[in-house]
Amino acid sequence: MIKKELKNMIDDLDLQSSIKEQGEYVTQIIHFVGGIKRTYDGIKSDSIRQGQFTKFKCKNGALVMINDANVLMIEVFSEDE
């Protein structure tokens, strides 16, 4: 298997994230260590990938990467179409 095929398989893999149940697009309020909060809206729920960094894409084209070690909690809200 070549590297490109493997990458395509990983990209197509659907881990059935519970966030997808909220709808195609969601808003997240991320609570960081130290009391800092950040709100991201227009998150494409099927673009969320987790690892050492959680990565997701927004409607505006931004790719956001967050270090999981610095996160205490995430609030998720459905966006009305």
mmCIF file of the N, C-alpha and C atoms, coordinates in Angstrom:
data_MODEL
# 
_entry.id   MODEL 
# 
loop_
_atom_site.group_PDB 
_atom_site.id 
_atom_site.type_symbol 
_atom_site.label_atom_id 
_atom_site.label_alt_id 
_atom_site.label_comp_id 
_atom_site.label_asym_id 
_atom_site.label_entity_id 
_atom_site.label_seq_id 
_atom_site.pdbx_PDB_ins_code 
_atom_site.Cartn_x 
_atom_site.Cartn_y 
_atom_site.Cartn_z 
_atom_site.occupancy 
_atom_site.B_iso_or_equiv 
_atom_site.pdbx_formal_charge 
_atom_site.auth_seq_id 
_atom_site.auth_comp_id 
_atom_site.auth_asym_id 
_atom_site.auth_atom_id 
_atom_site.pdbx_PDB_model_num 
ATOM 1   N N  . MET A 1 1  ? 0.851   -1.170 0.000  1.00 0.00 ? 1  MET A N  1 
ATOM 2   C CA . MET A 1 1  ? 0.000   0.000  0.000  1.00 0.00 ? 1  MET A CA 1 
ATOM 3   C C  . MET A 1 1  ? 0.902   1.240  0.000  1.00 0.00 ? 1  MET A C  1 
ATOM 4   N N  . ILE A 1 2  ? 0.605   2.166  -0.889 1.00 0.00 ? 2  ILE A N  1 
ATOM 5   C CA . ILE A 1 2  ? 1.429   3.364  -0.939 1.00 0.00 ? 2  ILE A CA 1 
ATOM 6   C C  . ILE A 1 2  ? 0.924   4.392  0.076  1.00 0.00 ? 2  ILE A C  1 
ATOM 7   N N  . LYS A 1 3  ? 1.795   5.330  0.379  1.00 0.00 ? 3  LYS A N  1 
ATOM 8   C CA . LYS A 1 3  ? 1.520   6.317  1.424  1.00 0.00 ? 3  LYS A CA 1 
ATOM 9   C C  . LYS A 1 3  ? 0.244   7.110  1.136  1.00 0.00 ? 3  LYS A C  1 
ATOM 10  N N  . LYS A 1 4  ? 0.030   7.491  -0.110 1.00 0.00 ? 4  LYS A N  1 
ATOM 11  C CA . LYS A 1 4  ? -1.145  8.292  -0.471 1.00 0.00 ? 4  LYS A CA 1 
ATOM 12  C C  . LYS A 1 4  ? -2.437  7.501  -0.231 1.00 0.00 ? 4  LYS A C  1 
ATOM 13  N N  . GLU A 1 5  ? -2.442  6.215  -0.584 1.00 0.00 ? 5  GLU A N  1 
ATOM 14  C CA . GLU A 1 5  ? -3.628  5.382  -0.359 1.00 0.00 ? 5  GLU A CA 1 
ATOM 15  C C  . GLU A 1 5  ? -3.929  5.251  1.130  1.00 0.00 ? 5  GLU A C  1 
ATOM 16  N N  . LEU A 1 6  ? -2.873  5.070  1.926  1.00 0.00 ? 6  LEU A N  1 
ATOM 17  C CA . LEU A 1 6  ? -3.047  4.961  3.373  1.00 0.00 ? 6  LEU A CA 1 
ATOM 18  C C  . LEU A 1 6  ? -3.613  6.253  3.948  1.00 0.00 ? 6  LEU A C  1 
ATOM 19  N N  . LYS A 1 7  ? -3.097  7.392  3.485  1.00 0.00 ? 7  LYS A N  1 
ATOM 20  C CA . LYS A 1 7  ? -3.603  8.684  3.956  1.00 0.00 ? 7  LYS A CA 1 
ATOM 21  C C  . LYS A 1 7  ? -5.074  8.842  3.595  1.00 0.00 ? 7  LYS A C  1 
ATOM 22  N N  . ASN A 1 8  ? -5.467  8.458  2.389  1.00 0.00 ? 8  ASN A N  1 
ATOM 23  C CA . ASN A 1 8  ? -6.872  8.547  1.976  1.00 0.00 ? 8  ASN A CA 1 
ATOM 24  C C  . ASN A 1 8  ? -7.755  7.653  2.836  1.00 0.00 ? 8  ASN A C  1 
ATOM 25  N N  . MET A 1 9  ? -7.265  6.459  3.170  1.00 0.00 ? 9  MET A N  1 
ATOM 26  C CA . MET A 1 9  ? -8.042  5.555  4.026  1.00 0.00 ? 9  MET A CA 1 
ATOM 27  C C  . MET A 1 9  ? -8.245  6.159  5.413  1.00 0.00 ? 9  MET A C  1 
ATOM 28  N N  . ILE A 1 10 ? -7.206  6.769  5.956  1.00 0.00 ? 10 ILE A N  1 
ATOM 29  C CA . ILE A 1 10 ? -7.306  7.392  7.279  1.00 0.00 ? 10 ILE A CA 1 
ATOM 30  C C  . ILE A 1 10 ? -8.257  8.579  7.232  1.00 0.00 ? 10 ILE A C  1 
ATOM 31  N N  . ASP A 1 11 ? -8.164  9.399  6.183  1.00 0.00 ? 11 ASP A N  1 
ATOM 32  C CA . ASP A 1 11 ? -9.046  10.559 6.046  1.00 0.00 ? 11 ASP A CA 1 
ATOM 33  C C  . ASP A 1 11 ? -10.508 10.140 5.924  1.00 0.00 ? 11 ASP A C  1 
ATOM 34  N N  . ASP A 1 12 ? -10.761 9.000  5.273  1.00 0.00 ? 12 ASP A N  1 
ATOM 35  C CA . ASP A 1 12 ? -12.131 8.525  5.071  1.00 0.00 ? 12 ASP A CA 1 
ATOM 36  C C  . ASP A 1 12 ? -12.682 7.760  6.269  1.00 0.00 ? 12 ASP A C  1 
ATOM 37  N N  . LEU A 1 13 ? -11.821 7.400  7.207  1.00 0.00 ? 13 LEU A N  1 
ATOM 38  C CA . LEU A 1 13 ? -12.240 6.635  8.372  1.00 0.00 ? 13 LEU A CA 1 
ATOM 39  C C  . LEU A 1 13 ? -13.183 7.464  9.233  1.00 0.00 ? 13 LEU A C  1 
ATOM 40  N N  . ASP A 1 14 ? -14.355 6.930  9.520  1.00 0.00 ? 14 ASP A N  1 
ATOM 41  C CA . ASP A 1 14 ? -15.353 7.615  10.331 1.00 0.00 ? 14 ASP A CA 1 
ATOM 42  C C  . ASP A 1 14 ? -15.396 6.958  11.702 1.00 0.00 ? 14 ASP A C  1 
ATOM 43  N N  . LEU A 1 15 ? -14.951 7.675  12.717 1.00 0.00 ? 15 LEU A N  1 
ATOM 44  C CA . LEU A 1 15 ? -14.916 7.131  14.068 1.00 0.00 ? 15 LEU A CA 1 
ATOM 45  C C  . LEU A 1 15 ? -16.238 7.316  14.801 1.00 0.00 ? 15 LEU A C  1 
ATOM 46  N N  . GLN A 1 16 ? -17.265 7.771  14.097 1.00 0.00 ? 16 GLN A N  1 
ATOM 47  C CA . GLN A 1 16 ? -18.600 7.938  14.669 1.00 0.00 ? 16 GLN A CA 1 
ATOM 48  C C  . GLN A 1 16 ? -18.566 8.818  15.918 1.00 0.00 ? 16 GLN A C  1 
ATOM 49  N N  . SER A 1 17 ? -17.949 9.984  15.791 1.00 0.00 ? 17 SER A N  1 
ATOM 50  C CA . SER A 1 17 ? -17.864 10.923 16.901 1.00 0.00 ? 17 SER A CA 1 
ATOM 51  C C  . SER A 1 17 ? -19.252 11.300 17.384 1.00 0.00 ? 17 SER A C  1 
ATOM 52  N N  . SER A 1 18 ? -19.418 11.358 18.694 1.00 0.00 ? 18 SER A N  1 
ATOM 53  C CA . SER A 1 18 ? -20.717 11.750 19.259 1.00 0.00 ? 18 SER A CA 1 
ATOM 54  C C  . SER A 1 18 ? -21.062 13.192 18.901 1.00 0.00 ? 18 SER A C  1 
ATOM 55  N N  . ILE A 1 19 ? -20.080 13.988 18.548 1.00 0.00 ? 19 ILE A N  1 
ATOM 56  C CA . ILE A 1 19 ? -20.335 15.375 18.152 1.00 0.00 ? 19 ILE A CA 1 
ATOM 57  C C  . ILE A 1 19 ? -21.116 15.428 16.850 1.00 0.00 ? 19 ILE A C  1 
ATOM 58  N N  . LYS A 1 20 ? -20.919 14.441 15.970 1.00 0.00 ? 20 LYS A N  1 
ATOM 59  C CA . LYS A 1 20 ? -21.661 14.428 14.705 1.00 0.00 ? 20 LYS A CA 1 
ATOM 60  C C  . LYS A 1 20 ? -23.159 14.354 14.928 1.00 0.00 ? 20 LYS A C  1 
ATOM 61  N N  . GLU A 1 21 ? -23.590 13.828 16.085 1.00 0.00 ? 21 GLU A N  1 
ATOM 62  C CA . GLU A 1 21 ? -25.016 13.766 16.402 1.00 0.00 ? 21 GLU A CA 1 
ATOM 63  C C  . GLU A 1 21 ? -25.609 15.159 16.583 1.00 0.00 ? 21 GLU A C  1 
ATOM 64  N N  . GLN A 1 22 ? -24.766 16.157 16.845 1.00 0.00 ? 22 GLN A N  1 
ATOM 65  C CA . GLN A 1 22 ? -25.230 17.531 17.047 1.00 0.00 ? 22 GLN A CA 1 
ATOM 66  C C  . GLN A 1 22 ? -25.575 18.218 15.729 1.00 0.00 ? 22 GLN A C  1 
ATOM 67  N N  . GLY A 1 23 ? -25.099 17.693 14.624 1.00 0.00 ? 23 GLY A N  1 
ATOM 68  C CA . GLY A 1 23 ? -25.384 18.283 13.322 1.00 0.00 ? 23 GLY A CA 1 
ATOM 69  C C  . GLY A 1 23 ? -24.119 18.464 12.510 1.00 0.00 ? 23 GLY A C  1 
ATOM 70  N N  . GLU A 1 24 ? -24.286 19.010 11.305 1.00 0.00 ? 24 GLU A N  1 
ATOM 71  C CA . GLU A 1 24 ? -23.149 19.178 10.397 1.00 0.00 ? 24 GLU A CA 1 
ATOM 72  C C  . GLU A 1 24 ? -22.155 20.211 10.914 1.00 0.00 ? 24 GLU A C  1 
ATOM 73  N N  . TYR A 1 25 ? -22.665 21.302 11.499 1.00 0.00 ? 25 TYR A N  1 
ATOM 74  C CA . TYR A 1 25 ? -21.810 22.351 12.044 1.00 0.00 ? 25 TYR A CA 1 
ATOM 75  C C  . TYR A 1 25 ? -22.134 22.579 13.511 1.00 0.00 ? 25 TYR A C  1 
ATOM 76  N N  . VAL A 1 26 ? -21.094 22.809 14.317 1.00 0.00 ? 26 VAL A N  1 
ATOM 77  C CA . VAL A 1 26 ? -21.270 23.028 15.750 1.00 0.00 ? 26 VAL A CA 1 
ATOM 78  C C  . VAL A 1 26 ? -20.433 24.224 16.208 1.00 0.00 ? 26 VAL A C  1 
ATOM 79  N N  . THR A 1 27 ? -20.783 24.727 17.387 1.00 0.00 ? 27 THR A N  1 
ATOM 80  C CA . THR A 1 27 ? -19.985 25.726 18.090 1.00 0.00 ? 27 THR A CA 1 
ATOM 81  C C  . THR A 1 27 ? -19.402 25.047 19.319 1.00 0.00 ? 27 THR A C  1 
ATOM 82  N N  . GLN A 1 28 ? -18.127 25.308 19.593 1.00 0.00 ? 28 GLN A N  1 
ATOM 83  C CA . GLN A 1 28 ? -17.493 24.736 20.777 1.00 0.00 ? 28 GLN A CA 1 
ATOM 84  C C  . GLN A 1 28 ? -16.908 25.851 21.637 1.00 0.00 ? 28 GLN A C  1 
ATOM 85  N N  . ILE A 1 29 ? -17.134 25.744 22.947 1.00 0.00 ? 29 ILE A N  1 
ATOM 86  C CA . ILE A 1 29 ? -16.453 26.599 23.913 1.00 0.00 ? 29 ILE A CA 1 
ATOM 87  C C  . ILE A 1 29 ? -15.429 25.704 24.597 1.00 0.00 ? 29 ILE A C  1 
ATOM 88  N N  . ILE A 1 30 ? -14.163 26.036 24.419 1.00 0.00 ? 30 ILE A N  1 
ATOM 89  C CA . ILE A 1 30 ? -13.081 25.212 24.945 1.00 0.00 ? 30 ILE A CA 1 
ATOM 90  C C  . ILE A 1 30 ? -12.516 25.892 26.187 1.00 0.00 ? 30 ILE A C  1 
ATOM 91  N N  . HIS A 1 31 ? -12.510 25.166 27.301 1.00 0.00 ? 31 HIS A N  1 
ATOM 92  C CA . HIS A 1 31 ? -12.008 25.670 28.580 1.00 0.00 ? 31 HIS A CA 1 
ATOM 93  C C  . HIS A 1 31 ? -10.592 25.137 28.784 1.00 0.00 ? 31 HIS A C  1 
ATOM 94  N N  . PHE A 1 32 ? -9.632  26.051 28.859 1.00 0.00 ? 32 PHE A N  1 
ATOM 95  C CA . PHE A 1 32 ? -8.228  25.681 29.000 1.00 0.00 ? 32 PHE A CA 1 
ATOM 96  C C  . PHE A 1 32 ? -7.770  25.767 30.451 1.00 0.00 ? 32 PHE A C  1 
ATOM 97  N N  . VAL A 1 33 ? -6.670  25.092 30.742 1.00 0.00 ? 33 VAL A N  1 
ATOM 98  C CA . VAL A 1 33 ? -6.016  25.203 32.044 1.00 0.00 ? 33 VAL A CA 1 
ATOM 99  C C  . VAL A 1 33 ? -5.701  26.687 32.269 1.00 0.00 ? 33 VAL A C  1 
ATOM 100 N N  . GLY A 1 34 ? -5.935  27.163 33.473 1.00 0.00 ? 34 GLY A N  1 
ATOM 101 C CA . GLY A 1 34 ? -5.662  28.570 33.775 1.00 0.00 ? 34 GLY A CA 1 
ATOM 102 C C  . GLY A 1 34 ? -6.887  29.453 33.632 1.00 0.00 ? 34 GLY A C  1 
ATOM 103 N N  . GLY A 1 35 ? -8.038  28.867 33.261 1.00 0.00 ? 35 GLY A N  1 
ATOM 104 C CA . GLY A 1 35 ? -9.281  29.627 33.199 1.00 0.00 ? 35 GLY A CA 1 
ATOM 105 C C  . GLY A 1 35 ? -9.581  30.320 31.883 1.00 0.00 ? 35 GLY A C  1 
ATOM 106 N N  . ILE A 1 36 ? -8.743  30.162 30.889 1.00 0.00 ? 36 ILE A N  1 
ATOM 107 C CA . ILE A 1 36 ? -8.984  30.792 29.586 1.00 0.00 ? 36 ILE A CA 1 
ATOM 108 C C  . ILE A 1 36 ? -10.033 29.997 28.830 1.00 0.00 ? 36 ILE A C  1 
ATOM 109 N N  . LYS A 1 37 ? -10.954 30.721 28.156 1.00 0.00 ? 37 LYS A N  1 
ATOM 110 C CA . LYS A 1 37 ? -11.981 30.083 27.323 1.00 0.00 ? 37 LYS A CA 1 
ATOM 111 C C  . LYS A 1 37 ? -11.882 30.652 25.916 1.00 0.00 ? 37 LYS A C  1 
ATOM 112 N N  . ARG A 1 38 ? -12.106 29.808 24.937 1.00 0.00 ? 38 ARG A N  1 
ATOM 113 C CA . ARG A 1 38 ? -12.146 30.238 23.539 1.00 0.00 ? 38 ARG A CA 1 
ATOM 114 C C  . ARG A 1 38 ? -13.377 29.625 22.891 1.00 0.00 ? 38 ARG A C  1 
ATOM 115 N N  . THR A 1 39 ? -14.081 30.432 22.111 1.00 0.00 ? 39 THR A N  1 
ATOM 116 C CA . THR A 1 39 ? -15.267 29.962 21.400 1.00 0.00 ? 39 THR A CA 1 
ATOM 117 C C  . THR A 1 39 ? -14.952 29.874 19.912 1.00 0.00 ? 39 THR A C  1 
ATOM 118 N N  . TYR A 1 40 ? -15.256 28.730 19.326 1.00 0.00 ? 40 TYR A N  1 
ATOM 119 C CA . TYR A 1 40 ? -15.093 28.517 17.887 1.00 0.00 ? 40 TYR A CA 1 
ATOM 120 C C  . TYR A 1 40 ? -16.452 28.137 17.328 1.00 0.00 ? 40 TYR A C  1 
ATOM 121 N N  . ASP A 1 41 ? -16.887 28.869 16.298 1.00 0.00 ? 41 ASP A N  1 
ATOM 122 C CA . ASP A 1 41 ? -18.157 28.520 15.661 1.00 0.00 ? 41 ASP A CA 1 
ATOM 123 C C  . ASP A 1 41 ? -17.902 28.081 14.228 1.00 0.00 ? 41 ASP A C  1 
ATOM 124 N N  . GLY A 1 42 ? -18.909 27.461 13.642 1.00 0.00 ? 42 GLY A N  1 
ATOM 125 C CA . GLY A 1 42 ? -18.778 26.984 12.272 1.00 0.00 ? 42 GLY A CA 1 
ATOM 126 C C  . GLY A 1 42 ? -17.837 25.805 12.127 1.00 0.00 ? 42 GLY A C  1 
ATOM 127 N N  . ILE A 1 43 ? -17.726 24.984 13.160 1.00 0.00 ? 43 ILE A N  1 
ATOM 128 C CA . ILE A 1 43 ? -16.856 23.805 13.100 1.00 0.00 ? 43 ILE A CA 1 
ATOM 129 C C  . ILE A 1 43 ? -17.571 22.700 12.338 1.00 0.00 ? 43 ILE A C  1 
ATOM 130 N N  . LYS A 1 44 ? -16.919 22.193 11.310 1.00 0.00 ? 44 LYS A N  1 
ATOM 131 C CA . LYS A 1 44 ? -17.484 21.081 10.544 1.00 0.00 ? 44 LYS A CA 1 
ATOM 132 C C  . LYS A 1 44 ? -17.286 19.807 11.364 1.00 0.00 ? 44 LYS A C  1 
ATOM 133 N N  . SER A 1 45 ? -18.383 19.247 11.873 1.00 0.00 ? 45 SER A N  1 
ATOM 134 C CA . SER A 1 45 ? -18.280 18.159 12.856 1.00 0.00 ? 45 SER A CA 1 
ATOM 135 C C  . SER A 1 45 ? -17.586 16.911 12.313 1.00 0.00 ? 45 SER A C  1 
ATOM 136 N N  . ASP A 1 46 ? -17.682 16.649 11.017 1.00 0.00 ? 46 ASP A N  1 
ATOM 137 C CA . ASP A 1 46 ? -17.018 15.446 10.496 1.00 0.00 ? 46 ASP A CA 1 
ATOM 138 C C  . ASP A 1 46 ? -15.530 15.660 10.210 1.00 0.00 ? 46 ASP A C  1 
ATOM 139 N N  . SER A 1 47 ? -15.034 16.886 10.459 1.00 0.00 ? 47 SER A N  1 
ATOM 140 C CA . SER A 1 47 ? -13.607 17.153 10.242 1.00 0.00 ? 47 SER A CA 1 
ATOM 141 C C  . SER A 1 47 ? -12.785 16.991 11.518 1.00 0.00 ? 47 SER A C  1 
ATOM 142 N N  . ILE A 1 48 ? -13.425 16.738 12.651 1.00 0.00 ? 48 ILE A N  1 
ATOM 143 C CA . ILE A 1 48 ? -12.725 16.654 13.934 1.00 0.00 ? 48 ILE A CA 1 
ATOM 144 C C  . ILE A 1 48 ? -11.891 15.375 13.992 1.00 0.00 ? 48 ILE A C  1 
ATOM 145 N N  . ARG A 1 49 ? -10.600 15.553 14.275 1.00 0.00 ? 49 ARG A N  1 
ATOM 146 C CA . ARG A 1 49 ? -9.668  14.430 14.406 1.00 0.00 ? 49 ARG A CA 1 
ATOM 147 C C  . ARG A 1 49 ? -8.926  14.597 15.720 1.00 0.00 ? 49 ARG A C  1 
ATOM 148 N N  . GLN A 1 50 ? -8.762  13.503 16.459 1.00 0.00 ? 50 GLN A N  1 
ATOM 149 C CA . GLN A 1 50 ? -8.085  13.584 17.747 1.00 0.00 ? 50 GLN A CA 1 
ATOM 150 C C  . GLN A 1 50 ? -6.776  12.817 17.736 1.00 0.00 ? 50 GLN A C  1 
ATOM 151 N N  . GLY A 1 51 ? -5.833  13.352 18.475 1.00 0.00 ? 51 GLY A N  1 
ATOM 152 C CA . GLY A 1 51 ? -4.521  12.761 18.684 1.00 0.00 ? 51 GLY A CA 1 
ATOM 153 C C  . GLY A 1 51 ? -3.909  13.540 19.828 1.00 0.00 ? 51 GLY A C  1 
ATOM 154 N N  . GLN A 1 52 ? -2.604  13.786 19.788 1.00 0.00 ? 52 GLN A N  1 
ATOM 155 C CA . GLN A 1 52 ? -2.015  14.672 20.792 1.00 0.00 ? 52 GLN A CA 1 
ATOM 156 C C  . GLN A 1 52 ? -2.620  16.061 20.631 1.00 0.00 ? 52 GLN A C  1 
ATOM 157 N N  . PHE A 1 53 ? -2.904  16.434 19.387 1.00 0.00 ? 53 PHE A N  1 
ATOM 158 C CA . PHE A 1 53 ? -3.606  17.670 19.082 1.00 0.00 ? 53 PHE A CA 1 
ATOM 159 C C  . PHE A 1 53 ? -4.959  17.305 18.491 1.00 0.00 ? 53 PHE A C  1 
ATOM 160 N N  . THR A 1 54 ? -5.999  17.995 18.936 1.00 0.00 ? 54 THR A N  1 
ATOM 161 C CA . THR A 1 54 ? -7.296  17.860 18.281 1.00 0.00 ? 54 THR A CA 1 
ATOM 162 C C  . THR A 1 54 ? -7.314  18.859 17.139 1.00 0.00 ? 54 THR A C  1 
ATOM 163 N N  . LYS A 1 55 ? -7.726  18.404 15.965 1.00 0.00 ? 55 LYS A N  1 
ATOM 164 C CA . LYS A 1 55 ? -7.747  19.249 14.778 1.00 0.00 ? 55 LYS A CA 1 
ATOM 165 C C  . LYS A 1 55 ? -9.163  19.305 14.229 1.00 0.00 ? 55 LYS A C  1 
ATOM 166 N N  . PHE A 1 56 ? -9.570  20.490 13.739 1.00 0.00 ? 56 PHE A N  1 
ATOM 167 C CA . PHE A 1 56 ? -10.860 20.607 13.068 1.00 0.00 ? 56 PHE A CA 1 
ATOM 168 C C  . PHE A 1 56 ? -10.833 21.774 12.095 1.00 0.00 ? 56 PHE A C  1 
ATOM 169 N N  . LYS A 1 57 ? -11.756 21.725 11.138 1.00 0.00 ? 57 LYS A N  1 
ATOM 170 C CA . LYS A 1 57 ? -11.881 22.772 10.128 1.00 0.00 ? 57 LYS A CA 1 
ATOM 171 C C  . LYS A 1 57 ? -13.143 23.579 10.393 1.00 0.00 ? 57 LYS A C  1 
ATOM 172 N N  . CYS A 1 58 ? -13.055 24.873 10.085 1.00 0.00 ? 58 CYS A N  1 
ATOM 173 C CA . CYS A 1 58 ? -14.186 25.783 10.265 1.00 0.00 ? 58 CYS A CA 1 
ATOM 174 C C  . CYS A 1 58 ? -14.745 26.213 8.910  1.00 0.00 ? 58 CYS A C  1 
ATOM 175 N N  . LYS A 1 59 ? -15.981 26.744 8.938  1.00 0.00 ? 59 LYS A N  1 
ATOM 176 C CA . LYS A 1 59 ? -16.627 27.230 7.714  1.00 0.00 ? 59 LYS A CA 1 
ATOM 177 C C  . LYS A 1 59 ? -15.771 28.264 6.995  1.00 0.00 ? 59 LYS A C  1 
ATOM 178 N N  . ASN A 1 60 ? -15.054 29.093 7.767  1.00 0.00 ? 60 ASN A N  1 
ATOM 179 C CA . ASN A 1 60 ? -14.260 30.171 7.169  1.00 0.00 ? 60 ASN A CA 1 
ATOM 180 C C  . ASN A 1 60 ? -12.942 29.683 6.564  1.00 0.00 ? 60 ASN A C  1 
ATOM 181 N N  . GLY A 1 61 ? -12.713 28.371 6.597  1.00 0.00 ? 61 GLY A N  1 
ATOM 182 C CA . GLY A 1 61 ? -11.514 27.796 5.999  1.00 0.00 ? 61 GLY A CA 1 
ATOM 183 C C  . GLY A 1 61 ? -10.361 27.587 6.965  1.00 0.00 ? 61 GLY A C  1 
ATOM 184 N N  . ALA A 1 62 ? -10.504 28.054 8.197  1.00 0.00 ? 62 ALA A N  1 
ATOM 185 C CA . ALA A 1 62 ? -9.430  27.904 9.189  1.00 0.00 ? 62 ALA A CA 1 
ATOM 186 C C  . ALA A 1 62 ? -9.284  26.445 9.613  1.00 0.00 ? 62 ALA A C  1 
ATOM 187 N N  . LEU A 1 63 ? -8.051  26.029 9.823  1.00 0.00 ? 63 LEU A N  1 
ATOM 188 C CA . LEU A 1 63 ? -7.741  24.730 10.421 1.00 0.00 ? 63 LEU A CA 1 
ATOM 189 C C  . LEU A 1 63 ? -7.224  25.029 11.819 1.00 0.00 ? 63 LEU A C  1 
ATOM 190 N N  . VAL A 1 64 ? -7.901  24.502 12.839 1.00 0.00 ? 64 VAL A N  1 
ATOM 191 C CA . VAL A 1 64 ? -7.540  24.767 14.232 1.00 0.00 ? 64 VAL A CA 1 
ATOM 192 C C  . VAL A 1 64 ? -6.917  23.509 14.823 1.00 0.00 ? 64 VAL A C  1 
ATOM 193 N N  . MET A 1 65 ? -5.802  23.692 15.536 1.00 0.00 ? 65 MET A N  1 
ATOM 194 C CA . MET A 1 65 ? -5.130  22.588 16.224 1.00 0.00 ? 65 MET A CA 1 
ATOM 195 C C  . MET A 1 65 ? -4.992  22.975 17.691 1.00 0.00 ? 65 MET A C  1 
ATOM 196 N N  . ILE A 1 66 ? -5.449  22.097 18.586 1.00 0.00 ? 66 ILE A N  1 
ATOM 197 C CA . ILE A 1 66 ? -5.441  22.385 20.019 1.00 0.00 ? 66 ILE A CA 1 
ATOM 198 C C  . ILE A 1 66 ? -4.720  21.261 20.751 1.00 0.00 ? 66 ILE A C  1 
ATOM 199 N N  . ASN A 1 67 ? -3.778  21.630 21.619 1.00 0.00 ? 67 ASN A N  1 
ATOM 200 C CA . ASN A 1 67 ? -3.052  20.653 22.427 1.00 0.00 ? 67 ASN A CA 1 
ATOM 201 C C  . ASN A 1 67 ? -3.984  20.135 23.517 1.00 0.00 ? 67 ASN A C  1 
ATOM 202 N N  . ASP A 1 68 ? -4.343  18.858 23.443 1.00 0.00 ? 68 ASP A N  1 
ATOM 203 C CA . ASP A 1 68 ? -5.295  18.263 24.390 1.00 0.00 ? 68 ASP A CA 1 
ATOM 204 C C  . ASP A 1 68 ? -4.844  18.368 25.842 1.00 0.00 ? 68 ASP A C  1 
ATOM 205 N N  . ALA A 1 69 ? -3.542  18.401 26.088 1.00 0.00 ? 69 ALA A N  1 
ATOM 206 C CA . ALA A 1 69 ? -3.032  18.443 27.461 1.00 0.00 ? 69 ALA A CA 1 
ATOM 207 C C  . ALA A 1 69 ? -3.437  19.728 28.182 1.00 0.00 ? 69 ALA A C  1 
ATOM 208 N N  . ASN A 1 70 ? -3.780  20.772 27.429 1.00 0.00 ? 70 ASN A N  1 
ATOM 209 C CA . ASN A 1 70 ? -4.136  22.060 28.023 1.00 0.00 ? 70 ASN A CA 1 
ATOM 210 C C  . ASN A 1 70 ? -5.640  22.272 28.157 1.00 0.00 ? 70 ASN A C  1 
ATOM 211 N N  . VAL A 1 71 ? -6.447  21.268 27.838 1.00 0.00 ? 71 VAL A N  1 
ATOM 212 C CA . VAL A 1 71 ? -7.904  21.418 27.823 1.00 0.00 ? 71 VAL A CA 1 
ATOM 213 C C  . VAL A 1 71 ? -8.518  20.713 29.028 1.00 0.00 ? 71 VAL A C  1 
ATOM 214 N N  . LEU A 1 72 ? -9.407  21.432 29.723 1.00 0.00 ? 72 LEU A N  1 
ATOM 215 C CA . LEU A 1 72 ? -10.135 20.847 30.845 1.00 0.00 ? 72 LEU A CA 1 
ATOM 216 C C  . LEU A 1 72 ? -11.495 20.320 30.411 1.00 0.00 ? 72 LEU A C  1 
ATOM 217 N N  . MET A 1 73 ? -12.193 21.076 29.547 1.00 0.00 ? 73 MET A N  1 
ATOM 218 C CA . MET A 1 73 ? -13.563 20.725 29.181 1.00 0.00 ? 73 MET A CA 1 
ATOM 219 C C  . MET A 1 73 ? -13.911 21.396 27.857 1.00 0.00 ? 73 MET A C  1 
ATOM 220 N N  . ILE A 1 74 ? -14.839 20.783 27.113 1.00 0.00 ? 74 ILE A N  1 
ATOM 221 C CA . ILE A 1 74 ? -15.342 21.372 25.872 1.00 0.00 ? 74 ILE A CA 1 
ATOM 222 C C  . ILE A 1 74 ? -16.860 21.321 25.900 1.00 0.00 ? 74 ILE A C  1 
ATOM 223 N N  . GLU A 1 75 ? -17.496 22.485 25.679 1.00 0.00 ? 75 GLU A N  1 
ATOM 224 C CA . GLU A 1 75 ? -18.950 22.552 25.535 1.00 0.00 ? 75 GLU A CA 1 
ATOM 225 C C  . GLU A 1 75 ? -19.260 22.557 24.044 1.00 0.00 ? 75 GLU A C  1 
ATOM 226 N N  . VAL A 1 76 ? -20.274 21.801 23.633 1.00 0.00 ? 76 VAL A N  1 
ATOM 227 C CA . VAL A 1 76 ? -20.628 21.688 22.220 1.00 0.00 ? 76 VAL A CA 1 
ATOM 228 C C  . VAL A 1 76 ? -22.090 22.061 22.036 1.00 0.00 ? 76 VAL A C  1 
ATOM 229 N N  . PHE A 1 77 ? -22.353 22.945 21.059 1.00 0.00 ? 77 PHE A N  1 
ATOM 230 C CA . PHE A 1 77 ? -23.705 23.390 20.753 1.00 0.00 ? 77 PHE A CA 1 
ATOM 231 C C  . PHE A 1 77 ? -23.968 23.221 19.265 1.00 0.00 ? 77 PHE A C  1 
ATOM 232 N N  . SER A 1 78 ? -25.150 22.734 18.943 1.00 0.00 ? 78 SER A N  1 
ATOM 233 C CA . SER A 1 78 ? -25.551 22.585 17.550 1.00 0.00 ? 78 SER A CA 1 
ATOM 234 C C  . SER A 1 78 ? -25.795 23.961 16.944 1.00 0.00 ? 78 SER A C  1 
ATOM 235 N N  . GLU A 1 79 ? -25.470 24.125 15.667 1.00 0.00 ? 79 GLU A N  1 
ATOM 236 C CA . GLU A 1 79 ? -25.769 25.361 14.948 1.00 0.00 ? 79 GLU A CA 1 
ATOM 237 C C  . GLU A 1 79 ? -26.976 25.115 14.065 1.00 0.00 ? 79 GLU A C  1 
ATOM 238 N N  . ASP A 1 80 ? -27.946 26.002 14.149 1.00 0.00 ? 80 ASP A N  1 
ATOM 239 C CA . ASP A 1 80 ? -29.135 25.885 13.300 1.00 0.00 ? 80 ASP A CA 1 
ATOM 240 C C  . ASP A 1 80 ? -28.766 26.225 11.873 1.00 0.00 ? 80 ASP A C  1 
ATOM 241 N N  . GLU A 1 81 ? -29.280 25.444 10.952 1.00 0.00 ? 81 GLU A N  1 
ATOM 242 C CA . GLU A 1 81 ? -28.997 25.668 9.526  1.00 0.00 ? 81 GLU A CA 1 
ATOM 243 C C  . GLU A 1 81 ? -29.774 26.845 9.013  1.00 0.00 ? 81 GLU A C  1 
# 
